[in-house]
Amino acid sequence: VIKINLEKEEKKKNFQFQPTTKRRIKSRFTGIIEKLFKAIRRFPLAKTTSLSPALLESTTVVFKKKANANPLQWKASPGLGVGLETTSSPPLLSFSQLPLGNLSGGTSVNSLKTRGLFLVKAMEGSRTASLNGHAGNADKNASLLSSVGNSTNIQWHECSLNKNDRQKLLKQKGCVIWITGLSGSGKSTVACALGGSLYRRGKLSYVLDGDNVRHGLNRDLSFKAEDRAENIRRIGEVAKLFADAGVICIASLISPYRRDRDACRAMLPAGDFIEVFMDVPLQVCEARDSKGLYKLARAGNIKGFTGIDDPYEPPLNCEIVLTHEGGVCASPCEMAEEVISYLEDKGFLEA
């Protein structure tokens, strides 16, 4: 149990923290401790390491942020710290003091947070070095930590098996077939027909249907413009993972805005994103209206419905266009065969 006794510090320093400052310090420090102990559980510990008061009072820990940087030293002071013990091979964790004193002498709350997070980074580096069996890699790997969106201190880990290995196993090439069009244009029907045709050829595929994904992964999203963009982004990321696994992923959703579809295309290597446009006129889709959504939209019961009071932006340079010509529409199986012909021509159905 670690206690942050700010009242004791106040008496010792003969000053008083502002209430808001107290809350910020406790919140920040609690977050640091949580990060430390989450990391501790993942690392081997030196057998000689203990948390005895004598050790904590006498230990000085030396860190290096990166190669050729000046070492940072923290001497004994109230609090608990975790450090990288580089004298052993592979490197292990050791315990020392985390400076909590001197808060009134210019040490800001932000500085306290930064130091705590640096300790966590040092441990992340030690774990990578331990796994690789090279103590010298700790600094190198720590420098590879990055921030993506709201995720901080993360690192991409490569596996020995890659996409090519999985494609050879499956005897096919992973890709994303992105079927877009108005509601009622036949996207889901064609997607399922395509999945069935690939299955009969011994090829592995998976359909990501827009409505199906909203039953689970995207159940927290509405149909507002910003939520639609997030819906498509998430499906794009999942589709990318399927393609990386060597699977032919068939994404079927309205995806009305070009910028969102283009963003998904940019997630994949060139040529692996195959955009299929269901070019079916609005009046045909509305006449079908199998879900009754157009009727509700016309009555004003659904706002922002694509094609009625929200725009659909047709693709400008898609790979495949499945058209409805002269009032005649090809069967779903015929449309699926057109897509399969494209896959065969581009070599996706062989490793």
NORGINOR-V198366 format. One line per field, one symbol per residue. phi: phi as a letter, one per 20 degrees, with the letter a starting at -180 (. if undefined). psi: psi as a letter, one per 40 degrees, with the letter a starting at -180 (. if undefined). burial: # if it has 16 or more other C-alpha atoms within 10 Angstrom, else .. A space follows every 10 residues. Layout:
phi=???
psi=???
burial=???
This chain:
phi=.dddefffff ffelbcffgf fgffffffff fffffffffg fddfdffefb dfgffffdec dddcfbgmef fddcegagoc ccceeefdcf fdecdbedfd fmfedofeff ffffffffff fffgffffff femcffefff fffefcccme edldbfdedf ecgffffffe ladfacddec rffneogfff gfffffffff emdecbedeg fffffcgdfe dedfgfffff gfffffffff fffffneeed ecbgkfdgff ffffgffdfg neddeddeed ggffffffkf emffffffen ecemegndcb fddffebffc cddddlmdcf fgffffffff gffffenfeb f
psi=hhhhgddddd ddefihiidd dddddddddd dddddddddd eeiiihdehi fidddddehh hhihdiieih ihhhihihih ihihheeihi iiiiiaihhe afdefehidd dddddddddd dddddddddd deehdeeddd ddeeiihhbe hifihhhiid haddddddde fihiihhhhi iiheeedddd dddddddddd efihihhghd dddeecdfee iaeidddddd dddddddddd ddddeeihhh hhidgdhddd dddddediih eehhhhhggh idddddddfd eeddddddee ehifhhdceh ihhiidfidh hhihhfehhi iddddddddd dddddeeeei .
burial=.....#..#. .......... ....##.### .##..#..## ..#.#..... .....#..## #.#.#..... ....###.## ######...# ########## ..#.....#. .##..##### ########## ....#####. ###....... ..#....... ...#.##..# ########## ########## ########.. ..######## .......#.. .......### ######..## ########## #######..# #..##..#.. .######### ##..##.... ..##..#... ....####.. .#.##...## ###....... .##.###.## ..#....##. #
